[in-house]
Amino acid sequence: MSTTPKSLADTTTFKPVKPLDTLHHVAISVQDIATAVQWYSENFHCTVAHQDATWAMLNFANISLALVIPEQHPPHIAFTHPQAEKFGQLKTHSDGTRSTSISDPSGNPVEIMARE
């Protein structure tokens, strides 16, 4: 009988019990939406999914980036969830998405978006 320890790879495999949730977007604070949209569009390959005076949504290959005016929308992180309504009443936004906002244990704003 061998006493050589097995490697971690030999004994452990990662199998999610259920599908992982989706990170939809990260929202960062900007001073001017139009200026920020122009800068990101000129420096990175992305598309503008929505833009108004208070926020914009830029789509990249793997995630979306929201540009927000803090007085209108706080910087935050957003996830899609199959039961978003269990986190609170869903609000319909100008782009047609629906979501509610909560805070994580450290007070960070988290947006929970309904899957459409």
KOLGU-4560 file (N, C-alpha, C; in nm, 3 decimals, padded with zeros to 5 digits):
<recs>
<n_xx: 00.084 n_yy: -00.117 n_zz: 00.000 ca_xx: 00.000 ca_yy: 00.000 ca_zz: 00.000 c_xx: 00.088 c_yy: 00.123 c_zz: 00.000 mol: A seq: 1 type: MET>
<n_xx: 00.061 n_yy: 00.216 n_zz: -00.089 ca_xx: 00.140 ca_yy: 00.338 ca_zz: -00.101 c_xx: 00.096 c_yy: 00.439 c_zz: 00.003 mol: A seq: 2 type: SER>
<n_xx: 00.192 n_yy: 00.512 n_zz: 00.059 ca_xx: 00.163 ca_yy: 00.618 ca_zz: 00.155 c_xx: 00.179 c_yy: 00.756 c_zz: 00.091 mol: A seq: 3 type: THR>
<n_xx: 00.197 n_yy: 00.759 n_zz: -00.040 ca_xx: 00.212 ca_yy: 00.886 ca_zz: -00.110 c_xx: 00.078 c_yy: 00.958 c_zz: -00.113 mol: A seq: 4 type: THR>
<n_xx: 00.076 n_yy: 01.083 n_zz: -00.064 ca_xx: -00.052 ca_yy: 01.156 ca_zz: -00.064 c_xx: -00.097 c_yy: 01.187 c_zz: -00.206 mol: A seq: 5 type: PRO>
<n_xx: -00.228 n_yy: 01.182 n_zz: -00.224 ca_xx: -00.285 ca_yy: 01.218 ca_zz: -00.354 c_xx: -00.284 c_yy: 01.369 c_zz: -00.368 mol: A seq: 6 type: LYS>
<n_xx: -00.276 n_yy: 01.415 n_zz: -00.490 ca_xx: -00.283 ca_yy: 01.559 ca_zz: -00.514 c_xx: -00.427 c_yy: 01.604 c_zz: -00.498 mol: A seq: 7 type: SER>
<n_xx: -00.444 n_yy: 01.734 n_zz: -00.477 ca_xx: -00.577 ca_yy: 01.791 ca_zz: -00.465 c_xx: -00.660 c_yy: 01.764 c_zz: -00.590 mol: A seq: 8 type: LEU>
<n_xx: -00.594 n_yy: 01.769 n_zz: -00.705 ca_xx: -00.664 ca_yy: 01.745 ca_zz: -00.831 c_xx: -00.720 c_yy: 01.604 c_zz: -00.839 mol: A seq: 9 type: ALA>
<n_xx: -00.655 n_yy: 01.508 n_zz: -00.772 ca_xx: -00.701 ca_yy: 01.370 ca_zz: -00.774 c_xx: -00.826 c_yy: 01.349 c_zz: -00.689 mol: A seq: 10 type: ASP>
<n_xx: -00.847 n_yy: 01.433 n_zz: -00.589 ca_xx: -00.953 ca_yy: 01.407 ca_zz: -00.494 c_xx: -01.068 c_yy: 01.507 c_zz: -00.498 mol: A seq: 11 type: THR>
<n_xx: -01.050 n_yy: 01.619 n_zz: -00.567 ca_xx: -01.151 ca_yy: 01.723 ca_zz: -00.563 c_xx: -01.187 c_yy: 01.767 c_zz: -00.704 mol: A seq: 12 type: THR>
<n_xx: -01.317 n_yy: 01.775 n_zz: -00.730 ca_xx: -01.364 ca_yy: 01.834 ca_zz: -00.854 c_xx: -01.473 c_yy: 01.932 c_zz: -00.819 mol: A seq: 13 type: THR>
<n_xx: -01.481 n_yy: 02.041 n_zz: -00.897 ca_xx: -01.582 ca_yy: 02.144 ca_zz: -00.873 c_xx: -01.700 c_yy: 02.118 c_zz: -00.964 mol: A seq: 14 type: PHE>
<n_xx: -01.815 n_yy: 02.094 n_zz: -00.904 ca_xx: -01.938 ca_yy: 02.077 ca_zz: -00.980 c_xx: -02.045 c_yy: 02.163 c_zz: -00.913 mol: A seq: 15 type: LYS>
<n_xx: -02.082 n_yy: 02.275 n_zz: -00.979 ca_xx: -02.187 ca_yy: 02.358 ca_zz: -00.920 c_xx: -02.317 c_yy: 02.279 c_zz: -00.906 mol: A seq: 16 type: PRO>
<n_xx: -02.384 n_yy: 02.299 n_zz: -00.794 ca_xx: -02.510 ca_yy: 02.231 ca_zz: -00.769 c_xx: -02.618 c_yy: 02.286 c_zz: -00.862 mol: A seq: 17 type: VAL>
<n_xx: -02.612 n_yy: 02.416 n_zz: -00.889 ca_xx: -02.707 ca_yy: 02.479 ca_zz: -00.981 c_xx: -02.630 c_yy: 02.579 c_zz: -01.065 mol: A seq: 18 type: LYS>
<n_xx: -02.691 n_yy: 02.628 n_zz: -01.174 ca_xx: -02.619 ca_yy: 02.724 ca_zz: -01.260 c_xx: -02.577 c_yy: 02.848 c_zz: -01.182 mol: A seq: 19 type: PRO>
<n_xx: -02.462 n_yy: 02.900 n_zz: -01.217 ca_xx: -02.411 ca_yy: 03.021 ca_zz: -01.153 c_xx: -02.491 c_yy: 03.142 c_zz: -01.199 mol: A seq: 20 type: LEU>
<n_xx: -02.509 n_yy: 03.239 n_zz: -01.111 ca_xx: -02.578 ca_yy: 03.362 ca_zz: -01.147 c_xx: -02.492 c_yy: 03.443 c_zz: -01.243 mol: A seq: 21 type: ASP>
<n_xx: -02.556 n_yy: 03.538 n_zz: -01.311 ca_xx: -02.489 ca_yy: 03.618 ca_zz: -01.411 c_xx: -02.465 c_yy: 03.759 c_zz: -01.361 mol: A seq: 22 type: THR>
<n_xx: -02.341 n_yy: 03.803 n_zz: -01.369 ca_xx: -02.307 ca_yy: 03.942 ca_zz: -01.343 c_xx: -02.348 c_yy: 04.019 c_zz: -01.467 mol: A seq: 23 type: LEU>
<n_xx: -02.443 n_yy: 04.110 n_zz: -01.454 ca_xx: -02.496 ca_yy: 04.182 ca_zz: -01.570 c_xx: -02.414 c_yy: 04.305 c_zz: -01.603 mol: A seq: 24 type: HIS>
<n_xx: -02.389 n_yy: 04.389 n_zz: -01.503 ca_xx: -02.308 ca_yy: 04.509 ca_zz: -01.528 c_xx: -02.248 c_yy: 04.563 c_zz: -01.400 mol: A seq: 25 type: HIS>
<n_xx: -02.150 n_yy: 04.647 n_zz: -01.419 ca_xx: -02.090 ca_yy: 04.725 ca_zz: -01.312 c_xx: -02.117 c_yy: 04.870 c_zz: -01.347 mol: A seq: 26 type: VAL>
<n_xx: -02.160 n_yy: 04.949 n_zz: -01.250 ca_xx: -02.189 ca_yy: 05.091 ca_zz: -01.273 c_xx: -02.084 c_yy: 05.176 c_zz: -01.205 mol: A seq: 27 type: ALA>
<n_xx: -02.023 n_yy: 05.263 n_zz: -01.283 ca_xx: -01.922 ca_yy: 05.353 ca_zz: -01.228 c_xx: -01.969 c_yy: 05.498 c_zz: -01.240 mol: A seq: 28 type: ILE>
<n_xx: -01.921 n_yy: 05.578 n_zz: -01.150 ca_xx: -01.956 ca_yy: 05.719 ca_zz: -01.144 c_xx: -01.877 c_yy: 05.799 c_zz: -01.247 mol: A seq: 29 type: SER>
<n_xx: -01.948 n_yy: 05.886 n_zz: -01.321 ca_xx: -01.883 ca_yy: 05.977 ca_zz: -01.416 c_xx: -01.940 c_yy: 06.117 c_zz: -01.395 mol: A seq: 30 type: VAL>
<n_xx: -01.867 n_yy: 06.218 n_zz: -01.441 ca_xx: -01.914 ca_yy: 06.355 ca_zz: -01.425 c_xx: -02.010 c_yy: 06.397 c_zz: -01.536 mol: A seq: 31 type: GLN>
<n_xx: -01.989 n_yy: 06.345 n_zz: -01.657 ca_xx: -02.073 ca_yy: 06.382 ca_zz: -01.771 c_xx: -02.094 c_yy: 06.258 c_zz: -01.857 mol: A seq: 32 type: ASP>
<n_xx: -02.220 n_yy: 06.219 n_zz: -01.876 ca_xx: -02.251 ca_yy: 06.096 ca_zz: -01.950 c_xx: -02.200 c_yy: 06.102 c_zz: -02.094 mol: A seq: 33 type: ILE>
<n_xx: -02.232 n_yy: 06.209 n_zz: -02.166 ca_xx: -02.193 ca_yy: 06.218 ca_zz: -02.306 c_xx: -02.041 c_yy: 06.211 c_zz: -02.324 mol: A seq: 34 type: ALA>
<n_xx: -01.968 n_yy: 06.281 n_zz: -02.240 ca_xx: -01.821 ca_yy: 06.279 ca_zz: -02.248 c_xx: -01.767 c_yy: 06.139 c_zz: -02.220 mol: A seq: 35 type: THR>
<n_xx: -01.824 n_yy: 06.073 n_zz: -02.120 ca_xx: -01.778 ca_yy: 05.938 ca_zz: -02.084 c_xx: -01.811 c_yy: 05.838 c_zz: -02.195 mol: A seq: 36 type: ALA>
<n_xx: -01.931 n_yy: 05.846 n_zz: -02.252 ca_xx: -01.968 ca_yy: 05.757 ca_zz: -02.362 c_xx: -01.872 c_yy: 05.776 c_zz: -02.479 mol: A seq: 37 type: VAL>
<n_xx: -01.845 n_yy: 05.898 n_zz: -02.511 ca_xx: -01.753 ca_yy: 05.927 ca_zz: -02.622 c_xx: -01.615 c_yy: 05.868 c_zz: -02.594 mol: A seq: 38 type: GLN>
<n_xx: -01.563 n_yy: 05.889 n_zz: -02.474 ca_xx: -01.429 ca_yy: 05.838 ca_zz: -02.440 c_xx: -01.424 c_yy: 05.686 c_zz: -02.448 mol: A seq: 39 type: TRP>
<n_xx: -01.521 n_yy: 05.617 n_zz: -02.386 ca_xx: -01.520 ca_yy: 05.470 ca_zz: -02.391 c_xx: -01.539 c_yy: 05.420 c_zz: -02.533 mol: A seq: 40 type: TYR>
<n_xx: -01.625 n_yy: 05.484 n_zz: -02.610 ca_xx: -01.648 ca_yy: 05.441 ca_zz: -02.748 c_xx: -01.526 c_yy: 05.461 c_zz: -02.837 mol: A seq: 41 type: SER>
<n_xx: -01.450 n_yy: 05.567 n_zz: -02.812 ca_xx: -01.329 ca_yy: 05.593 ca_zz: -02.892 c_xx: -01.212 c_yy: 05.504 c_zz: -02.853 mol: A seq: 42 type: GLU>
<n_xx: -01.208 n_yy: 05.460 n_zz: -02.728 ca_xx: -01.094 ca_yy: 05.384 ca_zz: -02.678 c_xx: -01.115 c_yy: 05.234 c_zz: -02.669 mol: A seq: 43 type: ASN>
<n_xx: -01.240 n_yy: 05.188 n_zz: -02.676 ca_xx: -01.271 ca_yy: 05.045 ca_zz: -02.663 c_xx: -01.380 c_yy: 05.009 c_zz: -02.763 mol: A seq: 44 type: PHE>
<n_xx: -01.382 n_yy: 04.884 n_zz: -02.806 ca_xx: -01.486 ca_yy: 04.838 ca_zz: -02.896 c_xx: -01.607 c_yy: 04.796 c_zz: -02.812 mol: A seq: 45 type: HIS>
<n_xx: -01.709 n_yy: 04.879 n_zz: -02.815 ca_xx: -01.832 ca_yy: 04.854 ca_zz: -02.740 c_xx: -01.948 c_yy: 04.916 c_zz: -02.814 mol: A seq: 46 type: CYS>
<n_xx: -02.068 n_yy: 04.881 n_zz: -02.775 ca_xx: -02.187 ca_yy: 04.943 ca_zz: -02.833 c_xx: -02.264 c_yy: 05.014 c_zz: -02.723 mol: A seq: 47 type: THR>
<n_xx: -02.335 n_yy: 05.119 n_zz: -02.762 ca_xx: -02.417 ca_yy: 05.194 ca_zz: -02.667 c_xx: -02.557 c_yy: 05.136 c_zz: -02.671 mol: A seq: 48 type: VAL>
<n_xx: -02.598 n_yy: 05.072 n_zz: -02.562 ca_xx: -02.730 ca_yy: 05.011 ca_zz: -02.554 c_xx: -02.835 c_yy: 05.112 c_zz: -02.510 mol: A seq: 49 type: ALA>
<n_xx: -02.794 n_yy: 05.208 n_zz: -02.429 ca_xx: -02.885 ca_yy: 05.312 ca_zz: -02.378 c_xx: -02.803 c_yy: 05.433 c_zz: -02.340 mol: A seq: 50 type: HIS>
<n_xx: -02.860 n_yy: 05.550 n_zz: -02.362 ca_xx: -02.795 ca_yy: 05.674 ca_zz: -02.317 c_xx: -02.900 c_yy: 05.781 c_zz: -02.297 mol: A seq: 51 type: GLN>
<n_xx: -02.895 n_yy: 05.846 n_zz: -02.182 ca_xx: -02.973 ca_yy: 05.967 ca_zz: -02.158 c_xx: -02.886 c_yy: 06.059 c_zz: -02.075 mol: A seq: 52 type: ASP>
<n_xx: -02.943 n_yy: 06.162 n_zz: -02.018 ca_xx: -02.864 ca_yy: 06.262 ca_zz: -01.945 c_xx: -02.810 c_yy: 06.210 c_zz: -01.812 mol: A seq: 53 type: ALA>
<n_xx: -02.871 n_yy: 06.104 n_zz: -01.756 ca_xx: -02.831 ca_yy: 06.059 ca_zz: -01.622 c_xx: -02.757 c_yy: 05.926 c_zz: -01.619 mol: A seq: 54 type: THR>
<n_xx: -02.765 n_yy: 05.847 n_zz: -01.726 ca_xx: -02.691 ca_yy: 05.722 ca_zz: -01.729 c_xx: -02.682 c_yy: 05.668 c_zz: -01.871 mol: A seq: 55 type: TRP>
<n_xx: -02.585 n_yy: 05.578 n_zz: -01.890 ca_xx: -02.568 ca_yy: 05.509 ca_zz: -02.018 c_xx: -02.526 c_yy: 05.365 c_zz: -01.990 mol: A seq: 56 type: ALA>
<n_xx: -02.558 n_yy: 05.277 n_zz: -02.085 ca_xx: -02.518 ca_yy: 05.137 ca_zz: -02.074 c_xx: -02.437 c_yy: 05.103 c_zz: -02.198 mol: A seq: 57 type: MET>
<n_xx: -02.313 n_yy: 05.060 n_zz: -02.175 ca_xx: -02.224 ca_yy: 05.019 ca_zz: -02.283 c_xx: -02.210 c_yy: 04.867 c_zz: -02.279 mol: A seq: 58 type: LEU>
<n_xx: -02.228 n_yy: 04.801 n_zz: -02.391 ca_xx: -02.214 ca_yy: 04.657 ca_zz: -02.398 c_xx: -02.076 c_yy: 04.620 c_zz: -02.451 mol: A seq: 59 type: ASN>
<n_xx: -02.009 n_yy: 04.533 n_zz: -02.378 ca_xx: -01.882 ca_yy: 04.475 ca_zz: -02.418 c_xx: -01.906 c_yy: 04.326 c_zz: -02.444 mol: A seq: 60 type: PHE>
<n_xx: -01.807 n_yy: 04.252 n_zz: -02.487 ca_xx: -01.824 ca_yy: 04.111 ca_zz: -02.520 c_xx: -01.866 c_yy: 04.028 c_zz: -02.400 mol: A seq: 61 type: ALA>
<n_xx: -01.816 n_yy: 04.061 n_zz: -02.282 ca_xx: -01.838 ca_yy: 03.975 ca_zz: -02.167 c_xx: -01.917 c_yy: 04.038 c_zz: -02.053 mol: A seq: 62 type: ASN>
<n_xx: -01.947 n_yy: 04.167 n_zz: -02.061 ca_xx: -02.019 ca_yy: 04.234 ca_zz: -01.952 c_xx: -02.063 c_yy: 04.371 c_zz: -02.003 mol: A seq: 63 type: ILE>
<n_xx: -02.153 n_yy: 04.433 n_zz: -01.933 ca_xx: -02.194 ca_yy: 04.569 ca_zz: -01.965 c_xx: -02.139 c_yy: 04.664 c_zz: -01.860 mol: A seq: 64 type: SER>
<n_xx: -02.116 n_yy: 04.787 n_zz: -01.902 ca_xx: -02.066 ca_yy: 04.891 ca_zz: -01.813 c_xx: -02.168 c_yy: 05.003 c_zz: -01.811 mol: A seq: 65 type: LEU>
<n_xx: -02.219 n_yy: 05.034 n_zz: -01.693 ca_xx: -02.311 ca_yy: 05.147 ca_zz: -01.679 c_xx: -02.231 c_yy: 05.268 c_zz: -01.634 mol: A seq: 66 type: ALA>
<n_xx: -02.259 n_yy: 05.381 n_zz: -01.696 ca_xx: -02.198 ca_yy: 05.507 ca_zz: -01.658 c_xx: -02.309 c_yy: 05.587 c_zz: -01.591 mol: A seq: 67 type: LEU>
<n_xx: -02.287 n_yy: 05.629 n_zz: -01.466 ca_xx: -02.395 ca_yy: 05.693 ca_zz: -01.390 c_xx: -02.351 c_yy: 05.826 c_zz: -01.331 mol: A seq: 68 type: VAL>
<n_xx: -02.449 n_yy: 05.916 n_zz: -01.319 ca_xx: -02.431 ca_yy: 06.040 ca_zz: -01.244 c_xx: -02.474 c_yy: 06.007 c_zz: -01.101 mol: A seq: 69 type: ILE>
<n_xx: -02.384 n_yy: 06.015 n_zz: -01.003 ca_xx: -02.414 ca_yy: 05.968 ca_zz: -00.868 c_xx: -02.538 c_yy: 06.030 c_zz: -00.804 mol: A seq: 70 type: PRO>
<n_xx: -02.569 n_yy: 06.153 n_zz: -00.838 ca_xx: -02.687 ca_yy: 06.216 ca_zz: -00.780 c_xx: -02.815 c_yy: 06.151 c_zz: -00.830 mol: A seq: 71 type: GLU>
<n_xx: -02.808 n_yy: 06.082 n_zz: -00.943 ca_xx: -02.924 ca_yy: 06.017 ca_zz: -01.003 c_xx: -02.926 c_yy: 05.865 c_zz: -00.978 mol: A seq: 72 type: GLN>
<n_xx: -02.811 n_yy: 05.802 n_zz: -00.989 ca_xx: -02.798 ca_yy: 05.657 ca_zz: -00.975 c_xx: -02.666 c_yy: 05.629 c_zz: -00.904 mol: A seq: 73 type: HIS>
<n_xx: -02.667 n_yy: 05.553 n_zz: -00.797 ca_xx: -02.540 ca_yy: 05.526 ca_zz: -00.729 c_xx: -02.454 c_yy: 05.426 c_zz: -00.806 mol: A seq: 74 type: PRO>
<n_xx: -02.322 n_yy: 05.437 n_zz: -00.795 ca_xx: -02.237 ca_yy: 05.331 ca_zz: -00.849 c_xx: -02.278 c_yy: 05.200 c_zz: -00.782 mol: A seq: 75 type: PRO>
<n_xx: -02.275 n_yy: 05.090 n_zz: -00.856 ca_xx: -02.322 ca_yy: 04.962 ca_zz: -00.803 c_xx: -02.274 c_yy: 04.847 c_zz: -00.890 mol: A seq: 76 type: HIS>
<n_xx: -02.310 n_yy: 04.728 n_zz: -00.845 ca_xx: -02.287 ca_yy: 04.606 ca_zz: -00.922 c_xx: -02.424 c_yy: 04.542 c_zz: -00.941 mol: A seq: 77 type: ILE>
<n_xx: -02.450 n_yy: 04.482 n_zz: -01.058 ca_xx: -02.582 ca_yy: 04.428 ca_zz: -01.087 c_xx: -02.573 c_yy: 04.282 c_zz: -01.134 mol: A seq: 78 type: ALA>
<n_xx: -02.663 n_yy: 04.203 n_zz: -01.081 ca_xx: -02.675 ca_yy: 04.062 ca_zz: -01.117 c_xx: -02.815 c_yy: 04.036 c_zz: -01.172 mol: A seq: 79 type: PHE>
<n_xx: -02.826 n_yy: 03.941 n_zz: -01.264 ca_xx: -02.959 ca_yy: 03.894 ca_zz: -01.302 c_xx: -02.994 c_yy: 03.777 c_zz: -01.211 mol: A seq: 80 type: THR>
<n_xx: -03.122 n_yy: 03.762 n_zz: -01.182 ca_xx: -03.166 ca_yy: 03.656 ca_zz: -01.091 c_xx: -03.302 c_yy: 03.606 c_zz: -01.137 mol: A seq: 81 type: HIS>
<n_xx: -03.323 n_yy: 03.475 n_zz: -01.139 ca_xx: -03.451 ca_yy: 03.421 ca_zz: -01.185 c_xx: -03.569 c_yy: 03.459 c_zz: -01.096 mol: A seq: 82 type: PRO>
<n_xx: -03.541 n_yy: 03.496 n_zz: -00.972 ca_xx: -03.648 ca_yy: 03.536 ca_zz: -00.879 c_xx: -03.613 c_yy: 03.673 c_zz: -00.819 mol: A seq: 83 type: GLN>
<n_xx: -03.587 n_yy: 03.769 n_zz: -00.905 ca_xx: -03.547 ca_yy: 03.902 ca_zz: -00.859 c_xx: -03.649 c_yy: 03.964 c_zz: -00.765 mol: A seq: 84 type: ALA>
<n_xx: -03.776 n_yy: 03.937 n_zz: -00.789 ca_xx: -03.881 ca_yy: 03.996 ca_zz: -00.706 c_xx: -03.875 c_yy: 03.953 c_zz: -00.559 mol: A seq: 85 type: GLU>
<n_xx: -03.806 n_yy: 03.844 n_zz: -00.529 ca_xx: -03.795 ca_yy: 03.803 ca_zz: -00.389 c_xx: -03.706 c_yy: 03.898 c_zz: -00.308 mol: A seq: 86 type: LYS>
<n_xx: -03.629 n_yy: 03.983 n_zz: -00.379 ca_xx: -03.542 ca_yy: 04.080 ca_zz: -00.311 c_xx: -03.613 c_yy: 04.213 c_zz: -00.286 mol: A seq: 87 type: PHE>
<n_xx: -03.730 n_yy: 04.232 n_zz: -00.347 ca_xx: -03.806 ca_yy: 04.356 ca_zz: -00.329 c_xx: -03.887 c_yy: 04.387 c_zz: -00.453 mol: A seq: 88 type: GLY>
<n_xx: -03.968 n_yy: 04.491 n_zz: -00.444 ca_xx: -04.053 ca_yy: 04.531 ca_zz: -00.556 c_xx: -03.966 c_yy: 04.576 c_zz: -00.674 mol: A seq: 89 type: GLN>
<n_xx: -03.998 n_yy: 04.525 n_zz: -00.792 ca_xx: -03.921 ca_yy: 04.557 ca_zz: -00.911 c_xx: -03.970 c_yy: 04.689 c_zz: -00.970 mol: A seq: 90 type: LEU>
<n_xx: -03.874 n_yy: 04.772 n_zz: -01.010 ca_xx: -03.901 ca_yy: 04.900 ca_zz: -01.075 c_xx: -03.866 c_yy: 04.885 c_zz: -01.223 mol: A seq: 91 type: LYS>
<n_xx: -03.951 n_yy: 04.940 n_zz: -01.310 ca_xx: -03.924 ca_yy: 04.938 ca_zz: -01.454 c_xx: -03.845 c_yy: 05.063 c_zz: -01.491 mol: A seq: 92 type: THR>
<n_xx: -03.733 n_yy: 05.044 n_zz: -01.561 ca_xx: -03.644 ca_yy: 05.154 ca_zz: -01.599 c_xx: -03.674 c_yy: 05.202 c_zz: -01.741 mol: A seq: 93 type: HIS>
<n_xx: -03.615 n_yy: 05.314 n_zz: -01.778 ca_xx: -03.640 ca_yy: 05.375 ca_zz: -01.909 c_xx: -03.596 c_yy: 05.286 c_zz: -02.026 mol: A seq: 94 type: SER>
<n_xx: -03.508 n_yy: 05.190 n_zz: -02.001 ca_xx: -03.465 ca_yy: 05.099 ca_zz: -02.108 c_xx: -03.547 c_yy: 04.971 c_zz: -02.110 mol: A seq: 95 type: ASP>
<n_xx: -03.650 n_yy: 04.962 n_zz: -02.024 ca_xx: -03.737 ca_yy: 04.845 ca_zz: -02.021 c_xx: -03.697 c_yy: 04.736 c_zz: -01.924 mol: A seq: 96 type: GLY>
<n_xx: -03.578 n_yy: 04.743 n_zz: -01.866 ca_xx: -03.538 ca_yy: 04.642 ca_zz: -01.768 c_xx: -03.611 c_yy: 04.666 c_zz: -01.637 mol: A seq: 97 type: THR>
<n_xx: -03.618 n_yy: 04.560 n_zz: -01.555 ca_xx: -03.682 ca_yy: 04.570 ca_zz: -01.424 c_xx: -03.585 c_yy: 04.521 c_zz: -01.318 mol: A seq: 98 type: ARG>
<n_xx: -03.580 n_yy: 04.595 n_zz: -01.205 ca_xx: -03.486 ca_yy: 04.556 ca_zz: -01.100 c_xx: -03.527 c_yy: 04.614 c_zz: -00.966 mol: A seq: 99 type: SER>
<n_xx: -03.458 n_yy: 04.567 n_zz: -00.865 ca_xx: -03.469 ca_yy: 04.624 ca_zz: -00.731 c_xx: -03.328 c_yy: 04.639 c_zz: -00.676 mol: A seq: 100 type: THR>
<n_xx: -03.313 n_yy: 04.723 n_zz: -00.577 ca_xx: -03.180 ca_yy: 04.747 ca_zz: -00.519 c_xx: -03.176 c_yy: 04.705 c_zz: -00.374 mol: A seq: 101 type: SER>
<n_xx: -03.063 n_yy: 04.645 n_zz: -00.337 ca_xx: -03.037 ca_yy: 04.605 ca_zz: -00.199 c_xx: -02.894 c_yy: 04.646 c_zz: -00.165 mol: A seq: 102 type: ILE>
<n_xx: -02.853 n_yy: 04.618 n_zz: -00.044 ca_xx: -02.713 ca_yy: 04.642 ca_zz: -00.004 c_xx: -02.654 c_yy: 04.511 c_zz: 00.045 mol: A seq: 103 type: SER>
<n_xx: -02.526 n_yy: 04.491 n_zz: 00.018 ca_xx: -02.459 ca_yy: 04.374 ca_zz: 00.073 c_xx: -02.426 c_yy: 04.401 c_zz: 00.220 mol: A seq: 104 type: ASP>
<n_xx: -02.373 n_yy: 04.305 n_zz: 00.294 ca_xx: -02.345 ca_yy: 04.325 ca_zz: 00.436 c_xx: -02.250 c_yy: 04.441 c_zz: 00.466 mol: A seq: 105 type: PRO>
<n_xx: -02.171 n_yy: 04.484 n_zz: 00.367 ca_xx: -02.080 ca_yy: 04.597 ca_zz: 00.389 c_xx: -02.140 c_yy: 04.729 c_zz: 00.344 mol: A seq: 106 type: SER>
<n_xx: -02.264 n_yy: 04.727 n_zz: 00.298 ca_xx: -02.330 ca_yy: 04.849 ca_zz: 00.257 c_xx: -02.312 c_yy: 04.885 c_zz: 00.110 mol: A seq: 107 type: GLY>
<n_xx: -02.250 n_yy: 04.797 n_zz: 00.031 ca_xx: -02.232 ca_yy: 04.823 ca_zz: -00.111 c_xx: -02.365 c_yy: 04.805 c_zz: -00.185 mol: A seq: 108 type: ASN>
<n_xx: -02.401 n_yy: 04.900 n_zz: -00.273 ca_xx: -02.525 ca_yy: 04.886 ca_zz: -00.348 c_xx: -02.519 c_yy: 04.770 c_zz: -00.449 mol: A seq: 109 type: PRO>
<n_xx: -02.625 n_yy: 04.689 n_zz: -00.449 ca_xx: -02.635 ca_yy: 04.575 ca_zz: -00.540 c_xx: -02.771 c_yy: 04.585 c_zz: -00.608 mol: A seq: 110 type: VAL>
<n_xx: -02.770 n_yy: 04.580 n_zz: -00.741 ca_xx: -02.894 ca_yy: 04.580 ca_zz: -00.817 c_xx: -02.925 c_yy: 04.437 c_zz: -00.857 mol: A seq: 111 type: GLU>
<n_xx: -03.050 n_yy: 04.395 n_zz: -00.834 ca_xx: -03.094 ca_yy: 04.261 ca_zz: -00.873 c_xx: -03.191 c_yy: 04.279 c_zz: -00.988 mol: A seq: 112 type: ILE>
<n_xx: -03.154 n_yy: 04.228 n_zz: -01.105 ca_xx: -03.232 ca_yy: 04.245 ca_zz: -01.227 c_xx: -03.312 c_yy: 04.121 c_zz: -01.261 mol: A seq: 113 type: MET>
<n_xx: -03.434 n_yy: 04.142 n_zz: -01.307 ca_xx: -03.516 ca_yy: 04.031 ca_zz: -01.354 c_xx: -03.459 c_yy: 03.979 c_zz: -01.486 mol: A seq: 114 type: ALA>
<n_xx: -03.468 n_yy: 03.852 n_zz: -01.505 ca_xx: -03.429 ca_yy: 03.794 ca_zz: -01.634 c_xx: -03.545 c_yy: 03.818 c_zz: -01.730 mol: A seq: 115 type: ARG>
<n_xx: -03.516 n_yy: 03.870 n_zz: -01.845 ca_xx: -03.622 ca_yy: 03.902 ca_zz: -01.943 c_xx: -03.629 c_yy: 03.798 c_zz: -02.050 mol: A seq: 116 type: GLU>
</recs>
